[in-house]
């Protein structure tokens, strides 16, 4: 037993010395190719075996014949190990280079496609991560392009909507100043109307800027959906009467929600005004509220005749108005963008879909805890 322990000790000392030398070599070559590192590892393994054998032989535990036999075996193992390390290293390096070339497509607005052929588990996992990242980058680029398009449309619409009332205000002011206005009181009333319209547009722009900047501060309180809908219907009733549109509150349950009452009133008001303006005279705008598994659903249904399917994904985009035939007489295409921003700030979502004869806007809010 004592002899076995001595052999193990001498073998460990010889192999340990070879291992330390190999660790130093790996440290110095740490920036070199993977092939070099694998070759060094294989060489260290064989050298450690040979060093341990020589240490045991020097301690007179091996005869000269046995040492020759062991050395020959180790030498053959070294040849095979180094050859295997070189082949494995070259294969891994080649796969890494293919992966690096495929990853360069990120900088060219392209999509990542994993190189064909087998790969190690680590390289395969890296390929999957790169594919996921590529998909996220493509989605981000698409959102950026859509946002840039929305911004350009918004600037164009705002410029148009500002130019028209400002030109009218200037003309009416000049007429009043020159004393050529046939009915000064009518001119003053019209000026007040245009100023209120401009003030509403500026208010919408300010609200949208707060939403985009993430500075929309919500004052949440527990309230009933029934009260929210009732207040919103009362606020738009004069506009509905002016357009000859019927307002119907159907199935509005007294469901509790944790919301900012002022902001949610703006959401419902924007949806109702939008629906009234797009519904023909003698049409109906219906409001409903119900509790579903995914939350409290507020819906506004109009009789606009529907939205083209290709336009549905853009309805809540900033500045979008659709066709000129659907453009309301006032507003800058900000109402629905504000709706989405406020609803998402409440951890909800806003959607739209076509129904027979019109479309249905839905706002889904988290239900209040009981």
N, C-alpha and C positions, 0 to 999 in steps of 0.2 A: 504493500500500500504506500509505503514511504517513497519507493522508487517511482511509482506512478505520479505522485504529487510533485516530485522533483522534475520529472519529464514535462509535466504540465507547466511548471513554473518557468523552466528554461524556454519552452515553446512560446509561452505567453510573452516573456521578455523579448525574444527575437521578433515575434510578430508585432508586439507593441512598438518596437523601434521602427519597423517598416511602416506601421500605420501612421506614426507621427510624421515620418518623412513624407508619406503620401498626402497627409492632411496639409502640410506646408506647401507641397507642390500644387494641390488643388486650390489653395488660397492664392498663390501667385498666378495661377491660370484661370481665376474665377471669371475673368472677362472674355475668355476665349470661347470657341465653339463648344456645343454640347458633345460633339464627337470627341473632342480632346478630353473633356471631363470623363466621359464613359471609358475611354481608353486608359486614362490614369487610374480610374477605379478598378478596372480589370487588372491592371499591372500591379496595383497595391495588393489586391487579393492574392495574386500569385506570389508576389515578393514576400508578403507576410508568411505564407505557407513555407516558402523556401528558407526565409530567415529563421523561422521556428525550427525547421528541420536541421539547419546548420548549427543552431545553438545546442540542440540536443546531441548532435554528432560531436561537437567540441567537448561536451561534457562526458564523452566516452560511453554514451548510451546506444550508439549505432556503430556498426562495423563499417569498414571502407566499402565493402560490397553493397551493404544495405543502403549506404549513403548514395552510391552511384545509381542504384535502382530508383530510389526516391527522387533524386535530382532529375533523372530522365523523365519520370512520370510528371514531375512538376513542370519541366520544360515543355512537354507536349500539351499539358493543360494550359500553359501560358500562351502557346501559339493559338489554340482554339479559342481561348477567352478573349485574346486581343482581336482576333478576326471577328468574333461575334460582336464585340463592343464597337468595332469600326463599322460593321454593317448596320447595326442598330442605330448608331449615332448618325450615320449618313441618311438613313431612312427618316428618322425623326426630324433632322435638320431640313431635309427636302420638304416634308409635310409642313413644317413651320414656315418655310419660305413661301410655299403655295398659299398658306393661310394669310401671311403678311401681304402678298400681292392682292388677294381677294379683298382684304380689309381696306386697301387704298381707294376702293370705290366710294367710301364714305366722303372723301374730300371732293369727289366729282359729282355729287348729287345723285349717285347711283345706289343700287340696292346690293347688299352683301349676299353672295351665293357661295355656300361652302364648297371647297374643292372636292371633286369626286374621289372615291377610293377609301380604303380603310385608314383609320387613325387611332392613336392612343386614346384612352378614356379622357385624359386631361385635354388633349387637343379637340376631341369631339365636344366636350363640355364648353370649351372656349368658342368653338364654332356656333354652338347653340346660343351662347350669350351674345355673340356678334350679330347673329340673325335677329335676335330680339331687339338689340340696340338699333339695328338697321331699320326694323319696322317702326320703332318709336321715332327715329330721326325722320323717316319718310312722312309719318303722321304729323310731326312737328312742322316740317317744311310745308305740308299741305295747309295746316292751320295758319301758318305765317302768310302764305300766299292769299288765302281766303281773307285774312284780317287786313292785308294790304289792299285787296280789292274793295273790301267794305269801307276802308278809310277813304279811298279815292272817291267812291260813290257818295260817301257822306259829305266830303268837301264839295263835290259838284252840286248835290242837292241843297246843302246849306247856302252855298253861294247864290244859287237860283232863288231860294226862298227868302233870303235876306234882301237881294237886289229888288225884288218886286215890291214888297211893302215899303222899303226905303224910298224907292222912286215915287210911289204914291204919296208918302208922307211929305216928300219934298215938294211935289206938285201942289198938294193941298195947302202946305204952309206958304208957298209963294202966292197962291191965289188969295189966301187970307191977308197976307202982307200987302198985296197990291190992291186989295179992296174989290176984287172982281168976282168973289164967291157969291153966287146967287143965293145960297142958303148956308150961311156961316155955321148955324147950329148943327146941320147935317154933316158939314165938314169936320167940325170938332168931335162929333160922335164917331165918325169914321176914323179919325186920327186916334182916338182912345182905343177903338177896336184893334187897329193895327199895332199900337203900342203893346196892348195886352197879348196879342199874338206873338210879337217879338219877345216879350218877357217870358212867355211859356217856352219858346224855343231855347232861350238862354238857360232857363231852369232845367230843361231836359238835358242840355249839354253839360251843365254842372253836375247833375245827378249821374250821368253816364261817366263823366270823368272820375267821380268818387268811386263808382263801382269798379272801373278798370284799374284805379290806383289801389284798390283794396282798403280804402279808408271809409267805407260805408259803415258807420257805427249803428248797431241795432239796439233798440231798447225793448227787450222781449218782455212780454207779459201774457198771462193766461187769459184768453177770451174765447167767446163762442163764434163759430163760423156763421151761425145764423145772424148774429149782430153785424158781422163784417159784410155779409152779402146784403142785408137790409140797408145799411148805410150807403153802400156802393150803388144800389138800385135807386135810392132816393136822390143821390147826387147826379145821376145821368138821366133821370126822368124827363126834365125839360128838353134835353137834346133828343130823346126818343120821341117825345110828342111833336117836336118840330119836324122830324123826319117821317112821322107817321108810322113808327115802329112800335110793336107791342113788346113789353118786357114781362117775362114770366119767370118766377122763382119756383122751381119744381123740385120737390124732394130735398129741400135744404134742411138737414138735420142739425140740431144744436150740439155740434161736436166741438170739444175743447182743443185748442191749439196754442202753442207757445210762439207768438209772433210779435213783430213790431207793428202795431195797429196802423200807424201812419203810412208805413211803407207798403203794407199789404193792401191798404185801401187804394193806394196808387196803382198797385198791380191790377186789382179788380177794375178800377176806373179806366185804366188804359185798355184792358181787354174789352170792356163794355163799350167804350167810345169807338174803338176799332170795329167792333161788331155792328154797332148801330149805323156807322157811316157806310158800311159795305152791304148792309141789308136793304133791299128795295122797300119802298113804301108799302104798307099793309103786311110787311113781313114780321117775323117774330125772332126775338133774341131771348134765349132761355138760359138761365143760370141754375146749376145743380151742385149739390155737395153730398158726398157719401164717404163712408169709412170702408177702405179696402185693406187687404193684408199689408200692402206696402205703404200705407199712410192715408191721410185725408185728401181726397181728390175734389178740387173745385173745378168746375167746367163751365165754359161759356160757348154756347152753340149759336151760330148765326145762319143767315140765309143768303150768303154771298154768291152761291153757285159753285163754290169749290176753288181750290188753288191748284194750278198745274203741278203734277207730280214732281217734275224736275225742280220746281221752286220750293217745295216743302222743306228741304234741308236748310234753306237760307232764310226762312221766314223770321227767325230771331236774330239774324245778323244785323250789325250796326249799319244804318243807312239804307237797308233793303226796303223796297216798296213794291216790287213786282212790276207788272205791266202798267203803262200809263193809264189804262182804263180803270185800274184799281187804286190809283193814287188818290188819297183823300184831299179835300180842298185845303187842309192845313196840316202842319206837322212836318217833321224832317226825317221820318223813318226811324225814329229813336224809341218810340213807345214800346215795341215788343222787345227790343234789345234791353231796355230798362227792366221790363218784366222778367226776362230771364236772369239778369244780374241780381235783382232783389230776391227772386225765388232761390237761386243758387246760394246766396248769402244766408238764407234760412235752411240750408242743407236739403233743399228740395229740388225739383226739376220741373221744367215747363216743356210741353209737347203740343203738337198740332197734328190733326189728321182730317182727311176729307170724309164727309158723310153725305148721304143723298140730299142734294139741294144746298149744301153749304159746307162749313167746316167746324170742327170742334177743338177749342183750345182747352188744355187741361193743365192744372197746376197741382202737383203732388207735394204735400207738406208732411213732415213727421208728426205723428199723432202725439198729443201731450200725454205725459204719464198720468195714470189714474191716481 
